[in-house]
């Protein structure tokens, strides 16, 4: 396809005019009034917050709402956490560590390039752009909110550096092939791991800190590092549970176990596990009903009963129907919510209660009733569940969805190469010349019709008999506007603090 031939000279001015007309068209009166009303609300809120410098705003942890709190109290809790974990050390020299981190990163990448573990293109891609490089900054997320459940305290900050590295070495010795994972041998992996741990600096209140234990929360490496450390620690518990034909499960720092043993014996076993490593401290709870992740599990006369767990502080929130998002996203929300309910509720009564909760939440978020009666029951051939209680039909639906493989599981199953020798993350995705992605900003009327008008323009000018464009699939990818979070939350220190490159010594 040419962008300079006669066809293009006619087509692209027409596309430009189409975009101009869309952006020039006045908003409908109702939408204009709503936009003005919401704009005034945001401006009033911003002015109010400017007059109250002691108020801090954050997104709540694992939720969609906002937290309004006292800045002094938040800072006190931050310092208290730092002192409790003993994982952080202030950089007393006042020197910004950014240039040192950059230099250390370059040294490791050059080493990997020299050993031919990465290519020159990969080295350049991994190297940070100096113009956009920033030091990390501390950002707090507040929480509002006869089985054994346990919670590992401060998992990401309790791992000792050398203890974690030694656990990583033992894991690599056991799981690598020919002492390599992909193109990297064990020494290379350890060099990269030490780089991440040794350069874990961040800014907080115009001061620089170094994290000397564990890793940064939210870091992909920290999650893997912590899981490897915990995997080694929990082996005795796994073997003990297997010998008793009981269940042991863990997701990150949440542990779940079943037991028929006397209470005292189980407490003794948990204490032995904690004494094995003083760095791991577990808060344990023993009960007939418990909450694990987002599931409520109950022992109902020897039968496991599962349903969805809702925190007492959770609001009935979904993405509002009035938000600036394509309607396909709104249409997908009831469907995915009901899929989740059918997977996690193993009895029909709890499923219907969750269905009613979803319905009310959608109505509160301005969804029209027709969105609630969506294609979920039709696609899964379960329309009868709306009319009457049919336990047999529901159990068939529940097991079908519960054991339906996820996209990730299907990808792993279709994998032809050994993932240890050929890690998928390192494989270059082939470029598909038959797919053309068009990114555009999505807004409510009248610009919301851009997708339809673009496809009409494409068909009129480029899809004709024997055209090469007939085999091209167009993917329109909308980009949404800024959210309320962008207007209200100010979490970063001054840019000069984060981007200062000190001269090398």
C-alpha positions as CSV (number, residue, x, y, z in Angstrom):
1,X,0.0,0.0,0.0
2,X,1.2,3.4,-0.9
3,X,0.5,6.7,0.9
4,X,1.5,8.8,-2.1
5,X,-0.4,7.4,-5.0
6,X,-3.6,8.9,-6.5
7,X,-5.9,6.7,-4.2
8,X,-4.1,8.0,-1.1
9,X,-4.2,11.6,-2.3
10,X,-8.0,11.3,-2.4
11,X,-8.5,9.1,0.7
12,X,-6.3,10.8,3.3
13,X,-7.8,14.3,2.9
14,X,-11.2,12.7,3.3
15,X,-10.0,11.0,6.5
16,X,-8.6,14.3,7.8
17,X,-11.9,16.1,7.0
18,X,-13.8,13.3,8.7
19,X,-11.8,13.7,11.9
20,X,-12.1,17.5,11.8
21,X,-15.9,17.2,11.4
22,X,-16.1,14.9,14.4
23,X,-14.1,17.2,16.7
24,X,-15.9,20.3,15.4
25,X,-19.4,19.0,15.9
26,X,-21.0,20.5,18.9
27,X,-21.9,18.3,21.9
28,X,-25.5,17.4,22.5
29,X,-27.0,19.7,25.1
30,X,-27.5,17.0,27.7
31,X,-23.9,15.8,27.4
32,X,-22.6,19.4,27.4
33,X,-24.5,20.2,30.7
34,X,-23.2,17.0,32.3
35,X,-19.6,17.8,31.3
36,X,-19.9,21.4,32.7
37,X,-21.4,20.1,35.9
38,X,-18.7,17.5,36.4
39,X,-16.0,20.0,35.5
40,X,-17.2,22.4,38.2
41,X,-17.3,19.6,40.8
42,X,-13.7,18.6,40.1
43,X,-12.5,22.2,40.2
44,X,-14.3,22.8,43.5
45,X,-12.8,19.7,45.0
46,X,-9.3,20.7,43.8
47,X,-9.7,24.2,45.4
48,X,-10.9,22.6,48.6
49,X,-7.9,20.3,48.7
50,X,-5.6,23.2,48.1
51,X,-7.0,24.9,51.1
52,X,-6.5,21.8,53.2
53,X,-2.8,20.8,52.8
54,X,-3.0,18.3,55.7
55,X,-5.4,16.1,53.7
56,X,-3.9,13.3,51.6
57,X,-5.7,11.3,48.8
58,X,-4.8,7.8,47.8
59,X,-6.4,4.9,45.9
60,X,-7.4,2.3,48.4
61,X,-5.5,-1.0,48.4
62,X,-7.2,-3.7,46.2
63,X,-10.2,-1.5,45.4
64,X,-11.6,1.2,43.2
65,X,-12.4,4.0,45.7
66,X,-10.4,6.9,47.2
67,X,-9.0,7.3,50.6
68,X,-9.1,10.7,52.2
69,X,-6.9,10.9,55.3
70,X,-4.7,13.0,57.5
71,X,-1.3,13.5,56.0
72,X,0.5,13.5,59.4
73,X,-1.1,10.2,60.4
74,X,-0.1,8.6,57.1
75,X,3.5,9.9,57.5
76,X,3.6,8.6,61.1
77,X,2.4,5.1,59.9
78,X,5.0,5.1,57.1
79,X,7.8,5.9,59.6
80,X,6.4,3.3,62.0
81,X,6.4,0.6,59.2
82,X,10.0,1.5,58.3
83,X,11.2,1.2,61.9
84,X,9.2,-2.1,62.4
85,X,10.6,-3.9,59.3
86,X,14.1,-2.4,59.7
87,X,14.3,-2.8,55.9
88,X,15.1,0.8,55.0
89,X,18.2,3.0,55.5
90,X,18.4,6.7,54.8
91,X,21.1,7.9,52.4
92,X,22.8,10.4,54.7
93,X,25.0,11.9,52.0
94,X,22.0,13.5,50.2
95,X,23.4,12.3,46.9
96,X,20.8,11.1,44.4
97,X,21.7,7.5,43.5
98,X,20.1,7.6,40.0
99,X,23.4,8.0,38.1
100,X,25.0,5.2,40.1
101,X,22.0,2.9,39.3
102,X,22.3,3.8,35.6
103,X,26.0,3.1,35.6
104,X,25.6,-0.3,37.3
105,X,22.8,-1.3,34.9
106,X,24.9,-0.4,31.9
107,X,27.8,-2.5,33.3
108,X,25.5,-5.6,33.7
109,X,24.0,-5.2,30.3
110,X,27.5,-4.8,28.7
111,X,28.5,-8.0,30.5
112,X,25.5,-9.9,29.1
113,X,26.2,-8.5,25.7
114,X,29.9,-9.6,25.9
115,X,28.8,-13.1,26.9
116,X,26.3,-13.1,23.9
117,X,23.4,-13.7,26.3
118,X,21.6,-10.7,24.7
119,X,21.8,-8.9,21.4
120,X,22.8,-5.3,20.8
121,X,19.2,-4.5,20.0
122,X,18.1,-6.1,23.3
123,X,20.8,-4.2,25.2
124,X,19.6,-0.9,23.8
125,X,16.0,-1.7,24.5
126,X,16.7,-2.6,28.1
127,X,18.8,0.4,28.8
128,X,16.9,3.3,30.3
129,X,16.2,6.5,28.4
130,X,18.0,9.3,30.3
131,X,15.3,11.8,29.3
132,X,12.5,9.9,30.9
133,X,14.5,8.1,33.7
134,X,13.2,8.7,37.3
135,X,14.1,7.3,40.7
136,X,11.4,5.3,42.4
137,X,9.3,7.0,45.1
138,X,7.5,5.7,48.1
139,X,3.7,5.5,47.6
140,X,1.4,4.1,50.3
141,X,-1.9,2.3,49.6
142,X,-4.2,2.3,52.7
143,X,-6.4,-0.7,53.5
144,X,-10.1,-0.2,54.6
145,X,-11.4,-3.3,55.7
146,X,-12.2,-25.6,61.0
147,X,-9.8,-24.3,58.5
148,X,-6.4,-22.7,59.0
149,X,-5.6,-19.5,57.2
150,X,-2.3,-17.6,57.6
151,X,-1.0,-14.3,56.5
152,X,2.8,-13.8,56.1
153,X,3.6,-10.5,57.7
154,X,5.5,-8.0,55.4
155,X,6.4,-10.7,52.9
156,X,8.2,-8.4,50.5
157,X,10.3,-6.7,53.1
158,X,11.2,-9.6,55.4
159,X,13.5,-11.5,53.0
160,X,17.2,-11.2,54.0
161,X,19.4,-10.4,51.1
162,X,21.9,-13.3,51.4
163,X,19.2,-15.7,52.6
164,X,17.1,-14.9,49.5
165,X,20.1,-15.2,47.2
166,X,21.0,-18.6,48.6
167,X,17.4,-19.8,48.2
168,X,17.5,-18.5,44.6
169,X,20.8,-20.4,44.0
170,X,19.3,-23.7,45.3
171,X,16.2,-23.1,43.1
172,X,18.2,-22.5,40.0
173,X,20.4,-25.6,40.7
174,X,17.2,-27.7,40.9
175,X,15.1,-26.2,38.1
176,X,17.6,-25.0,35.4
177,X,18.8,-27.2,32.6
178,X,22.5,-27.4,31.9
179,X,22.7,-24.7,34.6
180,X,20.9,-22.3,32.3
181,X,17.4,-20.7,31.9
182,X,17.1,-19.5,28.4
183,X,20.3,-17.8,27.3
184,X,21.3,-17.0,30.8
185,X,23.5,-19.2,33.0
186,X,23.2,-19.1,36.8
187,X,26.0,-16.6,37.3
188,X,24.3,-14.2,34.9
189,X,20.9,-14.5,36.7
190,X,22.6,-14.0,40.1
191,X,24.4,-10.9,38.8
192,X,21.1,-9.4,37.6
193,X,19.4,-10.3,40.9
194,X,22.1,-8.6,42.9
195,X,21.9,-5.6,40.7
196,X,18.1,-5.2,41.4
197,X,18.6,-5.8,45.2
198,X,21.6,-3.5,45.6
199,X,20.1,-0.6,43.6
200,X,16.8,-0.6,45.4
201,X,16.6,3.2,46.2
202,X,13.7,5.5,46.4
203,X,12.8,9.1,47.4
204,X,10.5,10.0,50.2
205,X,9.9,13.6,51.6
206,X,12.9,15.0,49.7
207,X,15.2,12.4,51.2
208,X,16.7,9.3,49.6
209,X,16.4,5.8,51.1
210,X,18.0,2.4,50.4
211,X,15.9,-0.8,50.9
212,X,18.4,-3.3,52.4
213,X,15.9,-6.2,53.0
214,X,13.5,-7.7,50.5
215,X,12.4,-5.8,47.4
216,X,10.1,-3.1,46.2
217,X,6.4,-4.0,46.3
218,X,4.9,-4.2,42.9
219,X,8.2,-5.2,41.3
220,X,7.9,-8.3,39.1
221,X,11.3,-9.5,40.4
222,X,10.3,-9.1,44.0
223,X,7.2,-11.3,43.5
224,X,9.3,-14.1,42.0
225,X,12.0,-13.7,44.6
226,X,9.6,-13.9,47.5
227,X,7.8,-16.9,46.0
228,X,11.1,-18.8,45.6
229,X,12.0,-18.0,49.2
230,X,8.6,-19.1,50.5
231,X,8.6,-22.3,48.3
232,X,11.7,-23.5,50.0
233,X,10.3,-22.7,53.5
234,X,6.9,-24.4,53.0
235,X,8.2,-27.8,51.8
236,X,7.9,-29.4,55.3
237,X,4.3,-28.2,55.6
238,X,3.4,-29.5,52.1
239,X,4.8,-32.9,53.0
240,X,3.1,-33.0,56.3
241,X,-0.3,-32.1,54.8
242,X,0.2,-34.7,52.0
243,X,0.9,-37.4,54.6
244,X,-2.4,-36.5,56.3
245,X,-4.3,-36.4,53.0
246,X,-5.1,-32.7,53.6
247,X,-4.9,-29.5,51.5
248,X,-2.1,-26.9,51.6
249,X,-2.3,-23.9,49.4
250,X,-0.6,-20.5,49.2
251,X,-1.1,-17.4,47.0
252,X,1.7,-14.9,47.6
253,X,1.4,-14.2,51.3
254,X,-2.0,-15.9,52.0
255,X,-1.9,-19.5,53.2
256,X,-4.8,-22.0,53.4
257,X,-4.8,-25.5,55.1
258,X,-7.4,-28.1,56.0
259,X,-7.0,-30.4,59.0
260,X,-8.7,-33.0,61.2
261,X,-5.9,-33.0,63.7
262,X,-6.2,-31.8,67.3
263,X,-5.9,-28.1,67.8
264,X,-2.7,-28.4,69.9
265,X,-0.9,-30.6,67.4
266,X,-1.6,-28.2,64.6
267,X,-0.4,-25.2,66.6
268,X,2.8,-27.0,67.4
269,X,3.4,-27.8,63.7
270,X,2.9,-24.1,62.7
271,X,5.3,-23.0,65.5
272,X,7.9,-25.5,64.2
273,X,7.5,-24.0,60.7
274,X,8.0,-20.4,62.0
275,X,11.0,-21.4,64.2
276,X,12.7,-22.8,61.0
277,X,13.1,-19.2,59.8
278,X,12.8,-16.2,62.1
279,X,12.3,-13.9,59.2
280,X,8.9,-15.4,58.4
281,X,6.1,-14.4,60.8
282,X,2.6,-15.8,60.3
283,X,-0.7,-14.7,61.7
284,X,-2.9,-17.8,61.8
285,X,-6.6,-18.3,62.2
286,X,-8.5,-21.6,62.8
287,X,-12.2,-21.8,62.1
288,X,-15.0,-23.7,60.4
289,X,-15.5,-20.7,58.0
290,X,-12.8,-18.5,56.6
291,X,-12.1,-16.0,53.8
292,X,-9.3,-16.8,51.4
293,X,-8.6,-14.1,48.7
294,X,-12.2,-13.3,47.4
295,X,-13.8,-16.7,48.4
296,X,-15.8,-17.7,51.5
297,X,-15.2,-21.4,52.3
298,X,-17.4,-23.2,54.8
299,X,-17.4,-26.7,56.2
300,X,-21.0,-27.6,56.0
301,X,-21.3,-31.0,57.7
302,X,-18.2,-32.3,55.9
303,X,-19.0,-30.7,52.6
304,X,-17.1,-27.7,51.3
305,X,-19.3,-24.8,50.5
306,X,-17.9,-21.9,48.5
307,X,-19.2,-18.4,47.7
308,X,-17.9,-15.0,46.9
309,X,-16.5,-12.9,49.8
310,X,-17.3,-9.2,49.9
311,X,-15.4,-7.1,52.4
312,X,-17.7,-5.1,54.8
313,X,-16.2,-1.9,53.5
314,X,-16.6,-2.8,49.8
315,X,-18.9,-0.4,47.8
316,X,-21.3,-1.7,45.1
317,X,-19.0,-0.3,42.4
318,X,-18.6,-1.1,38.7
319,X,-17.3,1.0,36.0
320,X,-20.0,3.6,35.6
321,X,-22.1,3.4,32.5
322,X,-21.7,7.1,32.0
323,X,-17.9,6.8,31.9
324,X,-15.9,7.6,28.7
325,X,-15.3,4.0,27.6
326,X,-16.4,2.0,24.6
327,X,-19.7,0.2,25.1
328,X,-18.1,-3.2,24.5
329,X,-16.3,-2.7,27.8
330,X,-19.6,-1.9,29.6
331,X,-21.2,-4.9,27.9
332,X,-18.5,-7.2,29.1
333,X,-18.8,-6.2,32.8
334,X,-22.1,-8.1,33.6
335,X,-20.9,-11.1,31.7
336,X,-17.5,-11.4,33.5
337,X,-19.1,-10.7,36.9
338,X,-21.6,-13.6,36.3
339,X,-18.8,-15.9,35.1
340,X,-16.9,-15.2,38.3
341,X,-20.1,-15.9,40.4
342,X,-20.8,-19.2,38.6
343,X,-17.2,-20.4,39.1
344,X,-16.9,-19.5,42.8
345,X,-20.4,-20.3,44.1
346,X,-20.9,-24.1,44.2
347,X,-24.6,-23.9,45.1
348,X,-27.5,-22.3,43.2
349,X,-28.8,-20.2,46.1
350,X,-25.5,-18.3,46.6
351,X,-25.2,-17.8,42.8
352,X,-28.7,-16.2,42.7
353,X,-27.9,-14.0,45.7
354,X,-24.7,-12.9,43.9
355,X,-26.6,-12.3,40.7
356,X,-29.0,-10.0,42.5
357,X,-26.1,-8.2,44.1
358,X,-24.6,-7.7,40.6
359,X,-27.9,-6.5,39.3
360,X,-28.4,-3.9,42.0
361,X,-24.7,-2.7,41.7
362,X,-25.2,-2.2,37.9
363,X,-28.4,-0.2,38.4
364,X,-26.6,2.0,41.0
365,X,-23.9,2.6,38.4
366,X,-26.5,3.8,35.8
367,X,-26.6,0.6,33.7
368,X,-29.9,0.2,31.8
369,X,-31.8,-3.0,32.6
370,X,-31.2,-4.4,29.1
371,X,-27.5,-4.6,29.9
372,X,-28.2,-6.8,32.9
373,X,-30.2,-9.3,30.9
374,X,-27.1,-10.0,28.8
375,X,-26.0,-12.9,26.8
376,X,-24.4,-14.8,29.7
377,X,-27.3,-17.3,30.2
378,X,-27.9,-17.6,26.5
379,X,-24.2,-18.3,25.6
380,X,-24.0,-20.9,28.4
381,X,-27.5,-22.4,27.6
382,X,-28.7,-21.7,31.1
383,X,-31.8,-19.5,30.5
384,X,-33.8,-21.9,32.7
385,X,-31.9,-20.6,35.8
386,X,-33.6,-17.2,35.5
387,X,-37.1,-18.8,35.6
388,X,-36.7,-21.4,38.3
389,X,-34.3,-23.1,40.6
390,X,-32.7,-26.0,38.7
391,X,-29.9,-27.4,40.8
392,X,-28.8,-30.0,38.1
393,X,-28.5,-27.3,35.4
394,X,-26.6,-25.0,37.7
395,X,-24.1,-27.7,38.8
396,X,-23.4,-28.5,35.1
397,X,-22.8,-24.8,34.4
398,X,-20.6,-24.5,37.6
399,X,-18.4,-27.4,36.7
400,X,-18.1,-26.4,33.1
401,X,-16.9,-22.9,33.9
402,X,-14.8,-23.9,36.9
403,X,-12.7,-26.3,34.9
404,X,-12.6,-24.2,31.7
405,X,-8.9,-23.6,31.0
406,X,-7.8,-20.0,31.1
407,X,-6.1,-18.2,28.3
408,X,-2.7,-18.6,30.0
409,X,-3.3,-22.3,30.5
410,X,-4.2,-22.8,26.8
411,X,-1.0,-20.9,25.9
412,X,1.1,-23.2,28.1
413,X,-0.6,-26.3,26.6
414,X,0.1,-25.1,23.1
415,X,3.8,-24.4,23.9
416,X,6.0,-26.5,21.7
417,X,9.4,-25.6,23.2
418,X,10.7,-26.3,26.7
419,X,9.9,-23.2,28.7
420,X,13.2,-23.5,30.7
421,X,15.4,-23.6,27.6
422,X,13.1,-21.2,25.7
423,X,11.3,-18.9,28.2
424,X,8.2,-17.4,26.4
425,X,9.0,-13.9,27.8
426,X,12.3,-13.8,25.9
427,X,10.8,-15.0,22.6
428,X,10.2,-12.3,20.0
429,X,6.6,-12.1,18.9
430,X,6.3,-12.5,15.1
431,X,5.0,-9.4,13.3
432,X,1.7,-10.2,11.6
433,X,1.6,-8.2,8.4
434,X,-2.1,-9.0,8.0
435,X,-3.1,-7.0,11.1
436,X,-3.2,-3.2,11.2
437,X,-3.7,-1.6,14.6
438,X,-5.3,1.9,14.6
439,X,-5.1,3.7,18.0
440,X,-7.5,6.5,18.6
441,X,-8.8,8.5,21.5
442,X,-12.3,7.5,22.6
443,X,-14.8,10.1,23.8
444,X,-18.5,10.2,24.1
445,X,-20.6,11.6,21.3
446,X,-20.0,12.6,18.6
447,X,-16.5,11.2,18.5
448,X,-17.7,7.8,19.6
449,X,-18.8,7.1,16.0
450,X,-15.1,7.3,14.8
451,X,-14.7,3.5,14.6
452,X,-17.7,3.0,12.4
453,X,-16.8,5.9,10.1
454,X,-13.2,4.8,9.8
455,X,-14.3,1.3,8.7
456,X,-16.6,2.9,6.1
457,X,-13.7,5.0,4.9
458,X,-11.4,2.0,4.7
459,X,-13.9,-0.1,2.7
460,X,-14.7,2.7,0.3
461,X,-11.1,3.5,-0.6
462,X,-9.0,0.3,0.0
463,X,-11.3,-2.7,-0.2
464,X,-12.1,-3.4,-3.8
465,X,-11.7,-6.5,-6.0
466,X,-8.1,-7.8,-6.1
467,X,-7.0,-5.3,-3.5
468,X,-4.2,-6.4,-1.2
469,X,-6.0,-4.7,1.7
470,X,-8.8,-7.3,1.5
471,X,-6.6,-9.7,3.5
472,X,-5.8,-7.0,6.2
473,X,-7.6,-7.2,9.5
474,X,-8.2,-3.7,11.1
475,X,-8.0,-3.5,14.9
476,X,-9.3,-0.3,16.3
477,X,-7.7,0.3,19.8
478,X,-9.4,3.0,21.8
479,X,-7.5,5.1,24.3
480,X,-9.5,6.6,27.1
481,X,-9.1,10.0,28.7
482,X,-7.7,10.8,32.1
483,X,-9.6,9.6,35.1
484,X,-10.4,11.4,38.4
485,X,-7.2,9.9,39.9
486,X,-5.1,12.1,37.5
487,X,-6.8,15.2,38.7
488,X,-6.9,14.6,42.5
489,X,-3.9,12.4,43.5
490,X,-0.4,14.0,43.7
491,X,1.9,11.3,44.9
492,X,5.3,12.2,43.4
493,X,8.0,14.3,45.1
494,X,9.4,17.2,43.1
495,X,10.7,16.1,39.6
496,X,14.2,17.5,40.4
497,X,14.4,15.0,43.3
498,X,13.6,12.0,41.0
499,X,15.6,12.9,37.9
500,X,18.8,14.5,39.3
501,X,21.9,12.9,37.7
502,X,24.9,13.5,40.0
503,X,28.4,13.6,38.4
504,X,30.2,10.3,38.7
505,X,33.0,10.0,41.2
